[in-house]
């Protein structure tokens, strides 16, 4: 599937941004321009079932990965994926072949029902109010609350109902296909300290953004950009 894309900047270097579940390219409203200021042409996608991209009959990790490979240019200087976007990037990185990859609190472990995961929990966010979003994300700017409401309105909840098929599966990459950084929330509920240690053994650099929640780039934008030192 060809995905909707948004671009910031006209630089010679290309950066790719892939958002997480329930979101779209607007989650990068500060990151995109910041990278553009550093000389990148930044391309952000809306994954299938999100934003202005099409809806689909299937929402498997391989489908998301195939879509970004079909849509985005190969050989970019940088590729960044958050949460589901990190899982997507891991499935596409060998084919996209960016020079560097950054995985932001990636969804490499999807909790089972026994661990408290249920698609209904995710789907319930579809009707979240501004007050609920603020309560769950007290460090967000008001602009991010507005973006969240707008993206939820366009989000296909079937993407959540597809996740249990992969819950409990080991989705950690076997190796870093390209030089790769993993930035983690504090604490990360997706990448435990044990999994972080395993990632280091597999060739990933791992950094934690102290005190940041899962959507690190909206919780602590300055901390997120600092965590990218040496990678952008």
C-alpha positions in Angstrom: 0.0 0.0 0.0 1.2 3.5 -0.9 1.1 5.6 2.3 0.3 9.2 2.8 3.5 11.2 3.6 4.4 14.6 4.9 7.7 16.4 4.3 9.6 19.0 6.1 12.7 20.7 4.7 14.7 20.4 1.5 18.1 19.3 2.7 20.4 16.9 0.9 20.2 14.3 3.7 17.0 12.3 4.0 15.4 11.3 7.4 12.4 8.9 7.6 9.9 9.0 10.5 7.4 6.2 11.4 4.8 6.8 14.1 3.2 4.5 16.6 -0.3 3.0 17.0 -3.2 5.4 17.3 -1.1 8.2 15.9 0.1 9.6 12.5 2.7 11.9 11.1 1.6 14.8 13.4 3.2 13.1 16.4 6.5 14.4 14.9 5.3 18.0 14.8 8.4 19.2 16.6 10.9 16.5 15.5 10.3 16.9 11.8 11.1 20.7 11.8 14.0 20.2 14.2 15.6 17.7 11.8 14.9 19.9 8.8 16.8 22.7 10.6 19.7 20.3 10.8 19.8 19.9 7.0 17.5 16.9 6.5 14.6 16.4 4.1 12.3 14.7 6.5 9.6 12.3 5.3 7.0 11.0 7.7 4.4 8.4 6.9 0.9 7.7 8.1 0.8 3.9 8.5 -2.2 1.9 7.1 -5.2 2.5 9.3 -3.9 5.8 10.5 -4.1 9.4 9.4 -4.7 10.0 5.7 -3.5 6.6 4.6 -5.9 3.9 3.5 -7.7 1.3 5.7 -7.0 -2.4 5.1 -8.3 -5.9 5.8 -5.0 -6.9 7.5 -2.8 -5.2 10.1 0.2 -7.5 10.5 3.7 -6.3 11.3 4.8 -7.6 7.9 2.1 -5.5 6.2 3.2 -2.3 7.9 6.8 -3.1 6.9 5.9 -3.8 3.3 4.0 -0.5 3.1 6.9 1.6 4.2 9.3 -0.2 1.9 6.9 0.5 -1.0 6.5 4.2 0.0 9.8 5.5 1.3 13.1 6.0 -0.4 15.9 3.5 0.1 19.3 4.5 1.4 18.2 7.4 3.7 20.7 8.9 6.1 18.4 8.3 9.0 15.2 6.3 9.9 13.3 6.7 13.1 10.4 4.5 14.3 8.4 4.9 17.5 6.6 2.0 19.2 4.6 0.2 16.5 6.8 2.3 14.1 9.9 0.8 15.7 8.5 -2.7 15.1 7.7 -1.7 11.5 11.1 -0.2 11.0 12.8 -3.4 12.3 10.9 -5.4 9.7 11.8 -3.0 6.9 15.3 -1.8 7.8 17.2 -4.4 5.7 15.3 -3.4 2.6 15.2 0.3 3.3 18.9 0.2 4.1 19.2 3.6 6.0 22.7 4.6 7.1 21.5 4.8 10.7 18.3 3.7 12.5 16.7 4.9 15.7 14.1 2.8 17.5 12.1 4.8 20.0 10.6 2.7 22.8 9.9 0.1 20.2 7.0 -2.4 20.5 9.2 -5.5 20.4 7.2 -7.2 23.1 3.4 -7.1 23.0 1.8 -8.0 26.3 -0.5 -11.0 26.6 -3.9 -10.9 28.3 -2.3 -12.4 31.4 0.1 -9.4 31.4 -2.8 -7.0 31.2 -3.0 -6.4 27.4 -6.4 -6.4 25.7 -7.3 -4.8 22.4 -10.4 -3.3 24.0 -8.1 -1.2 26.1 -6.5 0.3 23.1 -9.7 0.7 21.2 -11.2 2.5 24.1 -8.8 5.3 23.6 -10.7 6.2 20.4 -13.2 8.2 22.5 -10.7 9.7 24.9 -11.4 13.3 25.9 -8.9 16.1 26.1 -9.1 15.9 29.9 -8.3 12.2 29.9 -5.3 12.8 27.5 -4.0 15.5 29.7 -4.3 13.3 32.8 -2.5 10.4 31.1 0.2 12.7 29.7 0.8 15.6 32.1 4.0 16.7 30.4 2.5 17.2 27.0 2.0 20.6 25.5 -1.6 21.6 24.6 -0.7 21.3 20.9 0.0 17.6 21.5 -3.3 17.1 23.2 -5.0 18.7 20.2 -3.0 16.5 17.8 -3.9 13.4 19.8 -7.6 14.1 19.5 -7.3 14.7 15.8 -5.4 11.5 15.2 -7.7 9.4 17.3 -10.6 10.6 15.2 -8.9 9.1 12.0 -7.5 6.0 13.6 -8.9 2.6 12.6 -9.4 0.6 15.9 -9.0 -2.7 13.9 -5.3 -2.1 14.1 -5.6 -2.8 17.8 -7.7 -5.9 17.4 -4.9 -7.4 15.1 -2.3 -7.2 17.9 -3.2 -10.2 20.1 -2.1 -12.6 17.4 1.5 -11.5 18.0 1.3 -11.0 21.8 3.8 -12.9 23.8 6.0 -13.4 20.7 9.7 -12.6 20.8 9.9 -9.7 18.4 13.4 -8.5 19.3 15.6 -8.2 16.2 18.3 -10.9 16.0 20.9 -8.2 15.1 21.3 -4.6 14.3 21.1 -4.6 10.5 22.6 -1.1 10.3 24.1 1.1 13.1 21.2 1.3 15.5 20.2 3.3 18.6 17.3 2.3 20.9 16.0 5.2 23.1 13.8 4.0 26.0 11.2 5.5 28.3 11.9 5.5 32.0 10.8 2.9 32.8 10.0 1.2 29.5 7.2 -1.3 29.7 8.1 -2.7 26.2 11.9 -3.2 26.6 12.8 -4.4 30.1 16.4 -4.1 31.4 16.9 -7.7 30.5 15.8 -7.2 27.0 17.9 -4.0 26.8 21.0 -6.0 27.8 20.2 -8.5 25.1 19.9 -5.7 22.5 23.3 -4.5 23.5 24.7 -8.0 23.0 23.1 -7.9 19.5 24.9 -4.7 18.5 22.4 -2.0 19.5 23.3 1.1 21.4 20.7 1.7 24.2 20.0 5.0 25.9 17.3 5.9 28.4 15.6 9.3 28.6 15.2 9.8 32.3 11.7 10.3 33.5 10.1 10.2 30.0 7.0 8.3 29.2 6.4 6.0 26.2 6.0 8.8 23.7 9.4 10.2 24.6 9.5 12.9 21.9 6.3 14.5 23.2 7.0 13.9 26.9 10.4 15.4 26.8 11.3 16.9 23.4 14.7 18.3 24.6 15.6 15.1 26.3 14.7 13.1 23.2 16.8 15.3 20.9 19.7 15.1 23.4 19.5 11.3 23.3 20.1 11.5 19.6 23.5 13.2 20.0 25.9 11.5 17.6 23.1 9.9 15.6 21.7 12.9 13.8 
